[in-house]
Amino acid sequence: MSFEILFKDVQVVDGTGKKAYFADVAVNGDRIAAIGELAQNDKVKYGQVIDGKGLVLAPGFIDVHTHDDTNVIRLPECLPKISQGVTTVIVGNCGISASPAVLAGDPPDPMNLLGKRKDFKYPSFEAYVHAVQQAQPAVNVAGLVGHTTLRNNVMDDLYRAASSDEIAQMKVQLREAMQQGALGLSSGLAYVSAKSAPTEEVMQLAEELAEYKGIYTTHMRTEFEQILEAMDEAFRTGKHAKVPVVISHLKCAGAGNWGRTVETIDLMERTSKHQDVSCDCYPYSASSSTLDLNQVTEEIDIFITWSEGKPEYAGKMLKDIACDMGLPLIDAAKALQPAGAVYHCMDEADVERVLKYRLTMVGSDGLPNDPHPHPRLWGAFPRVLSHYCRERKLFSLEQAVHKMTGMSAKRYCLADRGEIKVGAYADLVLFDAQEIKDEATFENPIAAAKGIHCVMVNGQVSYSNDKVSKHRHGRFLYRHQQ
């Protein structure tokens, strides 16, 4: 019996939520070949040995909520992700995806979060898959199709409802993408470029998903006062289409909404009794997106990350900018447009309540093209393990890892990923449970985490000694691909 790589004497947290155990884990090719007391067996031969004494071996983390669509191609080292133990990213969230996209001009807000006009060059999902495969990023990639992207392909005006003919065209494009391996449909109904879409428009598109066992994810119409109504809309859409629903980055935004996660989780729990629903969450009490005039308020701090209207004000608080310009807050915000912002809009108790909820997965929602990104881009997964697991003790290490691996793989139909078991793909992360820590902060957001010793992608060591390997081993993951 011989193995190419042996992780020796590791504490295995297998991604299922079951109790950790100590073992050796052997890898051959791109799969886990054996688990047990292997190093002591004289009949076992192995090439490389990775000593894991005192360390945890877990499945590679799956970032279910990213906007890495164009970055996995343009910057295939994917350092912000692989450095925190992420081995798979799901792109195309919040209604915006790089494919299938055909732009007549500059990308509308919030598609501009994904890049410039030149970055949208994938008229079909298949073309995007091919580009990812050619770039061979350091992490695996799977993709959703964005509702706003589809609207932009066929509509001359995004600030209205789509016509029946336009919906028919969008349905054809979505169906083709599903046939080409997309995971499902995402929407971003809170954004002005999709806000005019009635529920029925999204329902008709979602009808295309069931045949392919796809999924519907949504940045809901609002996360503020009318959040329960927005959740109901999302659940009705999934029920109509007979598909699972994921509420993206579930939160109660705005000071007047704090504490209401008791209500949102209660609604989720009641709905889960008769419908397949879940949510994702990032482990911070601040959000980040483009500067939305509807969210401009004196109640919270708003940090401007970039501005095309007034680039000199990037990196400053909106209230300070308004003071400097001698303008009311809303007028200063208008002068900055288009712009990006971090909103300190949540209550920490709400974040904890959602994060520990049994149906919550972890997603970073990081914005890789932001010059001053939210720290979640580099730190989300280590932060769950350090702050919320080790320090706050919200959940056990096994539960924390499950929320970032096995639960996510099952939810998005990523076959043989997210678990440490014989025959599974060898996407693995070796880390020190006592030392792992997010280093990225709001002041200094670009910083690799501490405590990550080694990251393996498809059986190959892809990150170690704080560096990405010269050879990258990520793959495109199709829906239900074995």
Residue, then its C-alpha position, 0 to 999 in steps of 0.5 A: m500500500s502506497f500513498e503520495i501524501l500523508f498528513k500525519d497525526v492530525q486532529v480530523v474535523d471532518g465537516t459533518g459536525k461529528k466529534a473530532y478524532f485523531a488519525d493519519v489521512a492519506v492522499n492519492g491523486d486528487r482524492i482522500a485514499a485512506i484514514g487511520e493509523l497509517a504512519q505506524n504501519d510498516k507495510v504502508k509507503y508514502g511520498q511526502v509526509i506533512d506532520g500535523k501534530g497539534l494541528v487540525l485537518a478540516p475540509g477546505f472552506i467553501d465560500v458560498h457568497t463571493h463576488d470573485d467572478t472576474n478575479v478568479i480569471r484576472l488574479p488566479e492566485c486568489l490570495p485573499k481566499i486561499s490564504q484563509g483556507v478557502t478552496t472553493v468559491i461560489v460566484g454570481n451572487c446578489g443578482i450580478s454575474a460575469s456571465p452570461a453577459v453582454l454589455a452595451g456600455d459600462p456595467p450598471d450598479p451593482m454589476n460594476l462591483l465585478g469589474k469594468r466593461k472590458d471584464f464582461k466578455y463571457p456571452s455564455f456561461e460556457a464561455y465563462v467556464h472555459a475562461v476559468q479553466q484556462a486561467q486555472p485559479a488556485v481555488n475551485v469555482a462554481g457559479l450562479v446566474g445573476h437576475t440583474t445580469l440577465r435583465n441587462n442583457v435584454m432590457d433597454d431600461l432597468y428601472r421598470a418591469a420586464s415585458s413578457d418577451e424580455i422574460a422569455q429571452m431571459k428564460v432561454q439564457l438561464r436555461e442554457a446556463m443551467q444546461q451548461g452547469a450553473l448552480g442556479l439563479s441569484s437576485g439582488l432585488a434591493y438594488v435599483s437596477a432590479k428593484s422594479a422587477p415584480t415578484e412575478e418576473v423572478m418567479q417566472l425565471a425561477e421556473e427554469l431551475a427545478e428541471y435541473k435541480g437548481i437553487y435560488t439565492t437572493h439579496m432580498r428586496t430589503e433588509f430594513e423595516q420590511i424584512l419579513e415581507a421580503m423574506d416571504e417574497a423569497f420563500r414564495t418564489g422558491k415555493h412557486a419554482k419548487v426549488p431550495v431558497v438561500i437568503s443571502h447575508l441574512k441581517c437586520a440592517g439599520a438601528g431601528n431594526w436591531g434585535r429583529t433577528v429573533e423574528t427573522i429566524d423564527l420565520m425561517e424556522r417555521t418555513s423550514k418545516h415545509q420548505d427547503v430554506s437556509c441562509d448565509c452570513y458573514p461574521y461582521s456587524a458592518s456591510s459593504s457595497t456600492l454607496d446606496l442613497n437609500q441607506v444614507t443616514e445619520e444613525i450609523d457610520i458610513f465609510i467611503t471606500w472609493s469614489e469616481g465623483k470625488p476620488e480624493y475622499a476615498g478612505k474617509m467617513l461620509k459625515d466628515i466628507a459632508c462637513d468638509m464639503g459644507l453639504p447635508l449628508i445626502d448631498a455629499a453622498k450624491a456628489l461622490q457617486p458612483a462610489g463604494a461604502v462600508y455601512h456600520c449598520m448591524d447589532e453584534a447580538d444579531v450577527e451572533r444570533v444568525l451565525k449560530y443558527r442551525l441553517t446558516m452557512v458562512g460566506s464572505d461577501g468580500l468585494p475584491n475590486d474595492p481599493h479599501p475592501h471590507p476585512r471580510l474579503w481576507g478574514a471571514f473564515p478565520r474570524v469564525l474560528s477565532h472570534y466566534c468559536r474560540e473566544r465567544k464560544l458560539f459553537s463547537l469547532e466541529q459545528a463551525v467547520h460544518k457551517m463552512t464545509g459540509m453544509s455548504a457542499k450539500r446545499y450547493c450540490l458539490a459532490d464529494r466536497g466539504e467532507i473528509k472521507v475516503g473517496a472525497y476530493a482532497d480539498l483540505v486545510l491544516f490549521d492551528a485551532q489555538e492560533i488561527k486568527d483574522e488579521a484583516t481590520f477595517e483600518n488595514p483590511i488587506a492582511a493574510a490570516k495567522g495560523i493556516h499551515c497548509v491548504m490542499v486543492n484537489g490533492q495538491v499542496s497549493y498554499s503553504n509558508d504564507k505563499v501560493s504554489k507556483h502551480r495552481h490546481g483549482r477546477f470549475l465545479y459543475r452542478h451535481q458533478q461527480 
